[in-house]
Amino acid sequence: MSVFDFDASVPREARERLQRMMDIPFVQELGIRTVSISEGEVRVAMDAGDKLNAVGGAHGGAVFTLADQAFALASNLEAWPQVALVASINYLRPGKGMLEAVARKTLETNRTSLYEVKVFDDGELIAVFQGTGYKLNGDRKG
């Protein structure tokens, strides 16, 4: 797979982990691509055109996966890895075109972190995802 051009603020250990996360076959098969990774924000995108449900909107599982990928990348920007403890999503309206998920950290403790991911279709908010990450080396605080 192609190597993403990471910002210098992302630690080497995190770069390797993030690249592996972007290269996961499931992510590739869904056409999820990383748009940008910067300090405090991750953007990923996916064309929903071939992932529509029976009533014509983007399949909820595809929207959730897009948001979850943004959360996974955002929660792994530091030197230590994180895994999801809890994730939930609120679907606000159907998406049909090019979807973009934007993840930002909202809270951090020694062991956990909280992220909000907003999913947009052509600039219109269609879903809000919230994920709690667990730091595998939880004695550190970012």
Biotite code that builds the C-alpha atoms (Angstrom):
import biotite.structure as struc

atoms = struc.array([
    struc.Atom([0.000, 0.000, 0.000], chain_id="A", res_id=1, res_name="MET", atom_name="CA", element="C"),
    struc.Atom([1.046, 3.611, -0.336], chain_id="A", res_id=2, res_name="SER", atom_name="CA", element="C"),
    struc.Atom([2.845, 5.217, 2.577], chain_id="A", res_id=3, res_name="VAL", atom_name="CA", element="C"),
    struc.Atom([1.045, 8.174, 4.129], chain_id="A", res_id=4, res_name="PHE", atom_name="CA", element="C"),
    struc.Atom([3.029, 11.403, 4.586], chain_id="A", res_id=5, res_name="ASP", atom_name="CA", element="C"),
    struc.Atom([2.812, 11.958, 8.347], chain_id="A", res_id=6, res_name="PHE", atom_name="CA", element="C"),
    struc.Atom([3.294, 15.253, 10.143], chain_id="A", res_id=7, res_name="ASP", atom_name="CA", element="C"),
    struc.Atom([6.573, 15.434, 12.091], chain_id="A", res_id=8, res_name="ALA", atom_name="CA", element="C"),
    struc.Atom([4.630, 15.689, 15.373], chain_id="A", res_id=9, res_name="SER", atom_name="CA", element="C"),
    struc.Atom([3.459, 12.056, 15.057], chain_id="A", res_id=10, res_name="VAL", atom_name="CA", element="C"),
    struc.Atom([5.904, 9.728, 16.887], chain_id="A", res_id=11, res_name="PRO", atom_name="CA", element="C"),
    struc.Atom([7.667, 7.047, 14.792], chain_id="A", res_id=12, res_name="ARG", atom_name="CA", element="C"),
    struc.Atom([5.994, 4.219, 16.765], chain_id="A", res_id=13, res_name="GLU", atom_name="CA", element="C"),
    struc.Atom([2.604, 5.737, 16.044], chain_id="A", res_id=14, res_name="ALA", atom_name="CA", element="C"),
    struc.Atom([3.384, 6.227, 12.336], chain_id="A", res_id=15, res_name="ARG", atom_name="CA", element="C"),
    struc.Atom([4.055, 2.538, 11.850], chain_id="A", res_id=16, res_name="GLU", atom_name="CA", element="C"),
    struc.Atom([0.892, 1.569, 13.746], chain_id="A", res_id=17, res_name="ARG", atom_name="CA", element="C"),
    struc.Atom([-1.237, 4.132, 11.881], chain_id="A", res_id=18, res_name="LEU", atom_name="CA", element="C"),
    struc.Atom([0.081, 2.933, 8.517], chain_id="A", res_id=19, res_name="GLN", atom_name="CA", element="C"),
    struc.Atom([-0.866, -0.657, 9.437], chain_id="A", res_id=20, res_name="ARG", atom_name="CA", element="C"),
    struc.Atom([-4.347, 0.591, 10.390], chain_id="A", res_id=21, res_name="MET", atom_name="CA", element="C"),
    struc.Atom([-4.743, 2.291, 7.009], chain_id="A", res_id=22, res_name="MET", atom_name="CA", element="C"),
    struc.Atom([-3.551, -0.841, 5.180], chain_id="A", res_id=23, res_name="ASP", atom_name="CA", element="C"),
    struc.Atom([-6.117, -3.219, 6.739], chain_id="A", res_id=24, res_name="ILE", atom_name="CA", element="C"),
    struc.Atom([-7.805, -5.105, 3.865], chain_id="A", res_id=25, res_name="PRO", atom_name="CA", element="C"),
    struc.Atom([-11.340, -4.393, 5.184], chain_id="A", res_id=26, res_name="PHE", atom_name="CA", element="C"),
    struc.Atom([-10.612, -0.650, 5.201], chain_id="A", res_id=27, res_name="VAL", atom_name="CA", element="C"),
    struc.Atom([-9.139, -0.872, 1.696], chain_id="A", res_id=28, res_name="GLN", atom_name="CA", element="C"),
    struc.Atom([-12.092, -2.926, 0.387], chain_id="A", res_id=29, res_name="GLU", atom_name="CA", element="C"),
    struc.Atom([-14.542, -0.273, 1.605], chain_id="A", res_id=30, res_name="LEU", atom_name="CA", element="C"),
    struc.Atom([-12.514, 2.404, -0.165], chain_id="A", res_id=31, res_name="GLY", atom_name="CA", element="C"),
    struc.Atom([-11.802, 4.342, 3.029], chain_id="A", res_id=32, res_name="ILE", atom_name="CA", element="C"),
    struc.Atom([-8.893, 6.693, 2.490], chain_id="A", res_id=33, res_name="ARG", atom_name="CA", element="C"),
    struc.Atom([-7.086, 8.905, 4.941], chain_id="A", res_id=34, res_name="THR", atom_name="CA", element="C"),
    struc.Atom([-7.418, 12.536, 3.898], chain_id="A", res_id=35, res_name="VAL", atom_name="CA", element="C"),
    struc.Atom([-5.325, 14.158, 6.624], chain_id="A", res_id=36, res_name="SER", atom_name="CA", element="C"),
    struc.Atom([-3.737, 13.541, 9.984], chain_id="A", res_id=37, res_name="ILE", atom_name="CA", element="C"),
    struc.Atom([-2.738, 16.561, 12.006], chain_id="A", res_id=38, res_name="SER", atom_name="CA", element="C"),
    struc.Atom([-2.272, 17.287, 15.673], chain_id="A", res_id=39, res_name="GLU", atom_name="CA", element="C"),
    struc.Atom([-5.731, 16.974, 17.191], chain_id="A", res_id=40, res_name="GLY", atom_name="CA", element="C"),
    struc.Atom([-7.668, 15.960, 14.066], chain_id="A", res_id=41, res_name="GLU", atom_name="CA", element="C"),
    struc.Atom([-8.039, 13.074, 11.631], chain_id="A", res_id=42, res_name="VAL", atom_name="CA", element="C"),
    struc.Atom([-10.071, 13.133, 8.405], chain_id="A", res_id=43, res_name="ARG", atom_name="CA", element="C"),
    struc.Atom([-11.040, 10.037, 6.430], chain_id="A", res_id=44, res_name="VAL", atom_name="CA", element="C"),
    struc.Atom([-13.328, 9.731, 3.409], chain_id="A", res_id=45, res_name="ALA", atom_name="CA", element="C"),
    struc.Atom([-15.352, 7.113, 1.554], chain_id="A", res_id=46, res_name="MET", atom_name="CA", element="C"),
    struc.Atom([-17.678, 7.117, -1.442], chain_id="A", res_id=47, res_name="ASP", atom_name="CA", element="C"),
    struc.Atom([-21.057, 5.821, -0.256], chain_id="A", res_id=48, res_name="ALA", atom_name="CA", element="C"),
    struc.Atom([-22.389, 5.367, -3.791], chain_id="A", res_id=49, res_name="GLY", atom_name="CA", element="C"),
    struc.Atom([-21.955, 1.580, -3.827], chain_id="A", res_id=50, res_name="ASP", atom_name="CA", element="C"),
    struc.Atom([-22.767, 1.128, -0.119], chain_id="A", res_id=51, res_name="LYS", atom_name="CA", element="C"),
    struc.Atom([-26.431, 2.135, -0.104], chain_id="A", res_id=52, res_name="LEU", atom_name="CA", element="C"),
    struc.Atom([-29.137, 0.377, 1.893], chain_id="A", res_id=53, res_name="ASN", atom_name="CA", element="C"),
    struc.Atom([-32.548, -0.746, 0.612], chain_id="A", res_id=54, res_name="ALA", atom_name="CA", element="C"),
    struc.Atom([-34.075, 2.733, 0.998], chain_id="A", res_id=55, res_name="VAL", atom_name="CA", element="C"),
    struc.Atom([-31.272, 4.584, -0.775], chain_id="A", res_id=56, res_name="GLY", atom_name="CA", element="C"),
    struc.Atom([-29.102, 5.972, 2.038], chain_id="A", res_id=57, res_name="GLY", atom_name="CA", element="C"),
    struc.Atom([-25.597, 4.953, 3.001], chain_id="A", res_id=58, res_name="ALA", atom_name="CA", element="C"),
    struc.Atom([-25.682, 1.657, 4.894], chain_id="A", res_id=59, res_name="HIS", atom_name="CA", element="C"),
    struc.Atom([-25.401, 2.307, 8.645], chain_id="A", res_id=60, res_name="GLY", atom_name="CA", element="C"),
    struc.Atom([-22.605, -0.244, 8.967], chain_id="A", res_id=61, res_name="GLY", atom_name="CA", element="C"),
    struc.Atom([-20.557, 1.546, 6.311], chain_id="A", res_id=62, res_name="ALA", atom_name="CA", element="C"),
    struc.Atom([-21.067, 4.926, 8.017], chain_id="A", res_id=63, res_name="VAL", atom_name="CA", element="C"),
    struc.Atom([-20.149, 3.412, 11.394], chain_id="A", res_id=64, res_name="PHE", atom_name="CA", element="C"),
    struc.Atom([-17.010, 1.815, 9.933], chain_id="A", res_id=65, res_name="THR", atom_name="CA", element="C"),
    struc.Atom([-15.917, 5.125, 8.399], chain_id="A", res_id=66, res_name="LEU", atom_name="CA", element="C"),
    struc.Atom([-16.360, 6.898, 11.749], chain_id="A", res_id=67, res_name="ALA", atom_name="CA", element="C"),
    struc.Atom([-14.674, 4.044, 13.605], chain_id="A", res_id=68, res_name="ASP", atom_name="CA", element="C"),
    struc.Atom([-11.638, 4.254, 11.319], chain_id="A", res_id=69, res_name="GLN", atom_name="CA", element="C"),
    struc.Atom([-11.319, 7.986, 12.024], chain_id="A", res_id=70, res_name="ALA", atom_name="CA", element="C"),
    struc.Atom([-11.606, 7.267, 15.762], chain_id="A", res_id=71, res_name="PHE", atom_name="CA", element="C"),
    struc.Atom([-9.019, 4.476, 15.573], chain_id="A", res_id=72, res_name="ALA", atom_name="CA", element="C"),
    struc.Atom([-6.493, 6.699, 13.831], chain_id="A", res_id=73, res_name="LEU", atom_name="CA", element="C"),
    struc.Atom([-7.140, 9.705, 16.082], chain_id="A", res_id=74, res_name="ALA", atom_name="CA", element="C"),
    struc.Atom([-6.839, 7.673, 19.259], chain_id="A", res_id=75, res_name="SER", atom_name="CA", element="C"),
    struc.Atom([-3.517, 6.222, 18.112], chain_id="A", res_id=76, res_name="ASN", atom_name="CA", element="C"),
    struc.Atom([-1.669, 9.453, 17.331], chain_id="A", res_id=77, res_name="LEU", atom_name="CA", element="C"),
    struc.Atom([0.468, 9.132, 20.462], chain_id="A", res_id=78, res_name="GLU", atom_name="CA", element="C"),
    struc.Atom([3.372, 6.764, 21.139], chain_id="A", res_id=79, res_name="ALA", atom_name="CA", element="C"),
    struc.Atom([1.208, 4.259, 23.075], chain_id="A", res_id=80, res_name="TRP", atom_name="CA", element="C"),
    struc.Atom([-1.596, 2.256, 21.417], chain_id="A", res_id=81, res_name="PRO", atom_name="CA", element="C"),
    struc.Atom([-5.279, 2.528, 22.274], chain_id="A", res_id=82, res_name="GLN", atom_name="CA", element="C"),
    struc.Atom([-8.201, 0.199, 21.708], chain_id="A", res_id=83, res_name="VAL", atom_name="CA", element="C"),
    struc.Atom([-11.921, 0.935, 21.804], chain_id="A", res_id=84, res_name="ALA", atom_name="CA", element="C"),
    struc.Atom([-13.863, 0.402, 25.027], chain_id="A", res_id=85, res_name="LEU", atom_name="CA", element="C"),
    struc.Atom([-17.190, 1.813, 23.813], chain_id="A", res_id=86, res_name="VAL", atom_name="CA", element="C"),
    struc.Atom([-18.424, 3.243, 20.542], chain_id="A", res_id=87, res_name="ALA", atom_name="CA", element="C"),
    struc.Atom([-21.827, 4.608, 19.604], chain_id="A", res_id=88, res_name="SER", atom_name="CA", element="C"),
    struc.Atom([-23.326, 6.537, 16.738], chain_id="A", res_id=89, res_name="ILE", atom_name="CA", element="C"),
    struc.Atom([-26.346, 8.746, 16.137], chain_id="A", res_id=90, res_name="ASN", atom_name="CA", element="C"),
    struc.Atom([-27.578, 8.791, 12.545], chain_id="A", res_id=91, res_name="TYR", atom_name="CA", element="C"),
    struc.Atom([-29.090, 12.188, 11.760], chain_id="A", res_id=92, res_name="LEU", atom_name="CA", element="C"),
    struc.Atom([-29.913, 11.927, 8.056], chain_id="A", res_id=93, res_name="ARG", atom_name="CA", element="C"),
    struc.Atom([-29.008, 9.675, 5.141], chain_id="A", res_id=94, res_name="PRO", atom_name="CA", element="C"),
    struc.Atom([-25.793, 10.153, 3.231], chain_id="A", res_id=95, res_name="GLY", atom_name="CA", element="C"),
    struc.Atom([-25.422, 9.185, -0.408], chain_id="A", res_id=96, res_name="LYS", atom_name="CA", element="C"),
    struc.Atom([-22.254, 10.653, -1.844], chain_id="A", res_id=97, res_name="GLY", atom_name="CA", element="C"),
    struc.Atom([-18.703, 11.301, -0.727], chain_id="A", res_id=98, res_name="MET", atom_name="CA", element="C"),
    struc.Atom([-18.663, 10.972, 3.044], chain_id="A", res_id=99, res_name="LEU", atom_name="CA", element="C"),
    struc.Atom([-16.006, 12.511, 5.269], chain_id="A", res_id=100, res_name="GLU", atom_name="CA", element="C"),
    struc.Atom([-15.468, 11.709, 8.952], chain_id="A", res_id=101, res_name="ALA", atom_name="CA", element="C"),
    struc.Atom([-13.619, 14.183, 11.182], chain_id="A", res_id=102, res_name="VAL", atom_name="CA", element="C"),
    struc.Atom([-12.334, 12.901, 14.550], chain_id="A", res_id=103, res_name="ALA", atom_name="CA", element="C"),
    struc.Atom([-11.228, 15.070, 17.483], chain_id="A", res_id=104, res_name="ARG", atom_name="CA", element="C"),
    struc.Atom([-10.287, 14.263, 21.070], chain_id="A", res_id=105, res_name="LYS", atom_name="CA", element="C"),
    struc.Atom([-12.633, 15.813, 23.628], chain_id="A", res_id=106, res_name="THR", atom_name="CA", element="C"),
    struc.Atom([-11.309, 14.416, 26.924], chain_id="A", res_id=107, res_name="LEU", atom_name="CA", element="C"),
    struc.Atom([-8.331, 12.465, 28.229], chain_id="A", res_id=108, res_name="GLU", atom_name="CA", element="C"),
    struc.Atom([-7.442, 10.747, 31.506], chain_id="A", res_id=109, res_name="THR", atom_name="CA", element="C"),
    struc.Atom([-4.503, 8.551, 32.501], chain_id="A", res_id=110, res_name="ASN", atom_name="CA", element="C"),
    struc.Atom([-6.202, 5.431, 31.141], chain_id="A", res_id=111, res_name="ARG", atom_name="CA", element="C"),
    struc.Atom([-8.910, 6.562, 28.728], chain_id="A", res_id=112, res_name="THR", atom_name="CA", element="C"),
    struc.Atom([-9.729, 9.129, 26.092], chain_id="A", res_id=113, res_name="SER", atom_name="CA", element="C"),
    struc.Atom([-12.970, 10.318, 24.532], chain_id="A", res_id=114, res_name="LEU", atom_name="CA", element="C"),
    struc.Atom([-13.347, 11.204, 20.862], chain_id="A", res_id=115, res_name="TYR", atom_name="CA", element="C"),
    struc.Atom([-16.131, 12.745, 18.837], chain_id="A", res_id=116, res_name="GLU", atom_name="CA", element="C"),
    struc.Atom([-16.378, 11.946, 15.147], chain_id="A", res_id=117, res_name="VAL", atom_name="CA", element="C"),
    struc.Atom([-18.664, 13.945, 12.897], chain_id="A", res_id=118, res_name="LYS", atom_name="CA", element="C"),
    struc.Atom([-19.618, 12.430, 9.544], chain_id="A", res_id=119, res_name="VAL", atom_name="CA", element="C"),
    struc.Atom([-20.505, 14.736, 6.678], chain_id="A", res_id=120, res_name="PHE", atom_name="CA", element="C"),
    struc.Atom([-21.973, 14.238, 3.203], chain_id="A", res_id=121, res_name="ASP", atom_name="CA", element="C"),
    struc.Atom([-20.915, 17.138, 1.000], chain_id="A", res_id=122, res_name="ASP", atom_name="CA", element="C"),
    struc.Atom([-20.532, 19.356, 4.075], chain_id="A", res_id=123, res_name="GLY", atom_name="CA", element="C"),
    struc.Atom([-23.880, 18.364, 5.642], chain_id="A", res_id=124, res_name="GLU", atom_name="CA", element="C"),
    struc.Atom([-23.717, 16.629, 9.040], chain_id="A", res_id=125, res_name="LEU", atom_name="CA", element="C"),
    struc.Atom([-25.255, 13.142, 8.759], chain_id="A", res_id=126, res_name="ILE", atom_name="CA", element="C"),
    struc.Atom([-23.984, 11.311, 11.875], chain_id="A", res_id=127, res_name="ALA", atom_name="CA", element="C"),
    struc.Atom([-22.193, 11.848, 15.192], chain_id="A", res_id=128, res_name="VAL", atom_name="CA", element="C"),
    struc.Atom([-20.051, 9.045, 16.634], chain_id="A", res_id=129, res_name="PHE", atom_name="CA", element="C"),
    struc.Atom([-18.541, 8.933, 20.106], chain_id="A", res_id=130, res_name="GLN", atom_name="CA", element="C"),
    struc.Atom([-15.735, 6.552, 21.021], chain_id="A", res_id=131, res_name="GLY", atom_name="CA", element="C"),
    struc.Atom([-13.929, 5.847, 24.278], chain_id="A", res_id=132, res_name="THR", atom_name="CA", element="C"),
    struc.Atom([-10.375, 4.608, 23.922], chain_id="A", res_id=133, res_name="GLY", atom_name="CA", element="C"),
    struc.Atom([-8.388, 2.609, 26.457], chain_id="A", res_id=134, res_name="TYR", atom_name="CA", element="C"),
    struc.Atom([-4.634, 3.208, 26.649], chain_id="A", res_id=135, res_name="LYS", atom_name="CA", element="C"),
    struc.Atom([-2.817, -0.110, 26.673], chain_id="A", res_id=136, res_name="LEU", atom_name="CA", element="C"),
    struc.Atom([-0.022, 1.562, 28.667], chain_id="A", res_id=137, res_name="ASN", atom_name="CA", element="C"),
    struc.Atom([-2.537, 3.383, 30.870], chain_id="A", res_id=138, res_name="GLY", atom_name="CA", element="C"),
    struc.Atom([-0.058, 4.759, 33.380], chain_id="A", res_id=139, res_name="ASP", atom_name="CA", element="C"),
    struc.Atom([0.807, 7.550, 30.941], chain_id="A", res_id=140, res_name="ARG", atom_name="CA", element="C"),
    struc.Atom([-1.090, 10.765, 30.330], chain_id="A", res_id=141, res_name="LYS", atom_name="CA", element="C"),
    struc.Atom([-0.893, 12.633, 27.079], chain_id="A", res_id=142, res_name="GLY", atom_name="CA", element="C"),
])
